[in-house]
Amino acid sequence: MITGIVVALPEELKTLTSKRIDKGHCVFIADKLLVAYSGAGYNNAALATELLISKGATQLMSWGCAAALSTLLKSGDLVLPDSLIDVDDKVMLVDQAWHDYAKSFLMSFTNVKVGKLTESTTIISSSREKQQLELITGSIALDMESIAIAKVAEKKGLPFLAIRVIVDPVNMDLPRAVSYALSPDGYIILHKLILFLILHPIELSGLIRLGLYFNNAQSTLKRIAKQLEILCDFK
């Protein structure tokens, strides 16, 4: 089995490999692990998934960060979704056998939270919006790419699993600087960030806190990445 892994953001990619991967391309990081760097959002993730399949992937994984919708989640917590819900309220299931195997395996060395993962088409920056989404969807976390990968997997009849780690807790409002300085592909545009901070220096403390939360998420992803070949060898 070749596992195709879709990663949306460059900082998430660094938790898997030091190899250079250009956006829209994929490389093998191990004999049976093929990683694609997609860029952020549904369309990019769907295209990257199709690319992985064309290169031989026989099972698919969404890898990266997520925002918490549940108060029970904190930064660095691993979310192992058992189902996903899209913006049209369609519910999709992950591969049950792979999910059961992953849960049993990962619980031995990290805290695993199981629940529903919901799709977001934009960055959800306010705590109030996140709380409303939990009430509406019953989800514990959200991201922007997993549902796209799941839909391609379903269409092709391939197993799918999502590995997502929490960055921002539900009670955190993201600093406005993030939305202002973020490119469509998930890069922080440095000169825009610096300009925003010069004009709004009060935003600095929020950015520092977000950076610490992101470091927590990266640490968890790196810890899981060391076990990735075992995690993907479930059959």
URGI-V665946 format. One record per backbone hydrogen bond with DSSP energy under -1.0 kcal/mol. NH is the residue of the N-H (numbers start at 1). CO is the residue of the C=O. If there is no record, write none. Layout:
NH&CO ; NH&CO
This chain:
3&32 ; 4&59 ; 5&34 ; 6&61 ; 7&36 ; 13&9 ; 14&10 ; 15&12 ; 16&13 ; 17&13 ; 24&37 ; 25&22 ; 27&35 ; 29&33 ; 30&33 ; 33&30 ; 34&3 ; 35&27 ; 36&5 ; 37&25 ; 38&7 ; 45&41 ; 46&42 ; 47&43 ; 48&44 ; 49&45 ; 50&46 ; 51&47 ; 52&48 ; 53&49 ; 54&50 ; 55&51 ; 56&53 ; 57&52 ; 58&2 ; 59&2 ; 60&159 ; 61&4 ; 62&161 ; 63&6 ; 64&163 ; 66&165 ; 67&142 ; 68&168 ; 69&140 ; 70&140 ; 73&70 ; 76&166 ; 77&74 ; 78&111 ; 79&164 ; 80&113 ; 82&115 ; 84&92 ; 85&117 ; 86&90 ; 89&86 ; 92&84 ; 94&82 ; 95&160 ; 99&95 ; 100&96 ; 101&97 ; 102&98 ; 103&99 ; 104&100 ; 105&101 ; 106&102 ; 107&103 ; 108&105 ; 109&106 ; 110&106 ; 113&78 ; 117&83 ; 118&141 ; 119&85 ; 120&143 ; 130&126 ; 131&127 ; 132&128 ; 133&129 ; 134&130 ; 135&131 ; 136&132 ; 137&133 ; 138&134 ; 140&116 ; 141&116 ; 142&67 ; 143&118 ; 149&145 ; 150&146 ; 151&147 ; 152&148 ; 153&149 ; 154&150 ; 155&151 ; 156&152 ; 158&153 ; 161&60 ; 163&62 ; 164&79 ; 165&64 ; 166&77 ; 167&66 ; 172&169 ; 174&125 ; 178&175 ; 180&176 ; 181&177 ; 182&178 ; 183&187 ; 186&183 ; 189&181 ; 193&189 ; 194&190 ; 195&191 ; 196&192 ; 197&193 ; 198&194 ; 199&195 ; 200&196 ; 203&200 ; 204&201 ; 207&203 ; 208&204 ; 209&205 ; 210&206 ; 211&207 ; 212&208 ; 213&209 ; 214&210 ; 215&211 ; 216&212 ; 217&213 ; 218&214 ; 219&215 ; 220&216 ; 221&217 ; 222&218 ; 223&219 ; 224&220 ; 225&221 ; 226&222 ; 227&224 ; 228&225 ; 231&227 ; 232&228 ; 233&230 ; 234&232
